[in-house]
Amino acid sequence: MATVPACWARRGFGTRRAEMPALCRDCCEALPADAARCACGGRRLLRHPELFTLTVAHVDCDAFYASVEKRDRPELLARPVIVGGGRRGVVAACCYIARTRGVRSAMPMFKALAACPDAVVIKPEMAKYVAAGRQVRSLMQDLTPLVQPLSIDEAVLDLRGTEALHRAPPAIVLARFARAVEREVGVTVSIGLAPNRLLAKLTAERDKPRGFAVLGQGEAAGWLAPQPVGVLPGIGPALERRLGAVGITRLGQLAALPPLEAARRLGEEGPLLAARARGEDARPVDPARETKSISAETTFESDLAAQAALEARLWPLCEKLARRLGEQGFAAGGVVLKLKTAAFATRTRTVRLAIPTRLPETLFAATRPLLADAADGTAFRLIGIGAQPLAPAAEADRGDLADPEAPRRAARWAAVETLRARFGAAAVLQGRSLPPKGG
Amino acid sequence: MKITVERAVLLKALAHVQSVVERRNTIPILANVLLAAQDGTLRLTATDMEIAVVEEISGVQITRPGRTTAPAATLYEIVRKLPEGAKVELDHAGGDAALKLRAGRFNTDLSVLPVEDFPAMTDGKLPFGFALPAGQLRELIDRTRFAISTEETRYYLNGIFLHATDSAGAPVLRAVATDGHRLARIEEPLPEGAAGMPGVIIPRKTVNEVRKLAEETQDEIAIRLSETKIRFEIGTVHLTSKLIDGTFPEYDRVIPRGNDKILRVSKKEFAEAVGRVAAISSERSRPVKLSIDRNHLLLSASSAEQGQAQEELDADVVQYESSPLEIGFQARYLNDITDQIADQVEFRFADGSAPTVVTDSAKPEALYVLMPMRV
């Protein structure tokens, strides 16, 4: 492929239409380069200079739970559908009609219904979604052994080396796959095709729902540069604010940081983030590596030994972990406490939870006895908390006879998070996170 | 210390105290029983630091008073295997000397640990005291202990919550246990002396030990307690236990009041049908589905691997007048409850997904709440 300045490539310059590979997403055939429409009548044409050379695809089902429900109840097709509510009180998934009214995942149900009063609210039926998710996964595994599931309805695939087997390049194989999912499972997917995992993930977001977006190596840096830093996985609201404080708001600025400078300003992860901002990602697609745990940890400025001091550091981590669980659509089925001693020895303690949770106070209550057990006067340099095993979000905080208030606490946490998202992290604080009196 | 005692008397006492000793012990002294002979009585003590059991036996022939500690499990095993009617002689010269046990032509040397190492568990002040007939205590335990949770994180559910309260205007002593999936509640008339007692959570192991000890007697059992400890005096055995330091959930608000769909079914037929239908699945958490219609109950269960099973119960054993209902429960939870019911089980449903109340039609003072499963 001829190299052209990224900003040109982005607009399709540098490659004349006549040279640009194309395919029809409806009949899944390669097209003559200059075709204006497909012979099958399809108008969903895909053109890209690197179309037939890219191999890494990120596949994400569109509004998955809601789509499965609409599949099973076609009379709801034209109605806004929200899956969730019931005892948990938050939106687990919402269809695109509901999204146009402002409904979002993880929104408290009362807010969702205020935004969209005519929504059909359906209680989640995990077994059904798991079954549909498996079907989609098995269709993926027909394409390549390199399928790495990221969640129930999301995976990254590497189709490198499959062209001979399928007698077609990955782009065509993926277009056929999207049609197969629609036909056999009855839901739609969005695909991002790119040179690596990071770009594939970002690309999949560009053309939702029922999308197929392509991002080539040549245009990646140029496309990333003007994006806000927050789009990059790994940059949460906290880091985003820290970057903003030093004047870095766009990925292009982050990409330009030399490694040493990045490390100095952003810590250990800095050089990696700068590389990501340039669109570089060497992570392989690893079928064995499903998301198995989500965690949060912090290193102290000076070693801590006292239980109270360690607990004070544990609380913000519980909040952070709860937030990450929420963002990634999981709950904690158990908790791992990790401590690193001043001598760099790692101690871990684990406990299973009777009911999975995504609430900071429940995580804290479960971890506290583990900390009491581990904190024997040893000086520690690091504390961390992880969710393991992960459980589906829909099973979290349902409450039971011994804890009927759990759904209300879940709704309260969701409401607090909504406030924080709007007014900043300091808008609502737990008394526990404030420094002690006189401290 | 040198004493002679009847094998049967010693065996019974050892059986009482040794069961509190943990099989795997990291602290060696906790594997031992403390033997103290003085003034014609032999006092045996065993503890796991949470529970201490003390038994005094009289009519012991004491040649030389004294105290020592010996491995509880080994001593118990040996005494158990001695012939009936044997006279057992225990002889300890003092200090590090072995404890010599002789019976007939059998003799053994048991290694001892210093008496000073044996942890003393003080009762502290136990300001509240009352007595319960052994039968009543057994009922309180039997009807609740199956619902005790084993969950680590909610340690305050790992026992029976015993407290004084009012029920329909009458003062009662109430026992409650829950693991979140089911809740068991039973009450007895409040015994004299229990008024004003704090609500206490009695740990599972204590409950099980007390239940074993209560099996053997028909007498009254004296109970004394404070906010942190409880003591049961059962015949010649005194068991003192720490209590769980936690707050039991406000269980009252999860007991449904308005459930109005009432199913009455004969216990025997129901429990047996549940057992048969549930046998189709080896997975313990599989639900048994109850499909209820006017005076008709269909029980069914299915398993992806094994197939499905169903059984019908008709008007001769089923009474139901409300609108048709489908609801699922874990088979074991149903059986745990029906095990406590004599003749007729009464279910009170709200709908197929809400907590259900179960009672014994003849014994309304015991009440169970069961969370349904999705079927």
Interface residues (C-beta under 8 A of the other chain):
Chain A: E125 V351 R352 L353 A354 I355 A365 A366 P369 D400 L401 A402 D403 P404
Chain B: S149 E151 E152 T153 R154 Y155 L157 T178 D179 G180 H181 R182 L183 P249 Y251 R253 V254 P355 V369 M371 R374
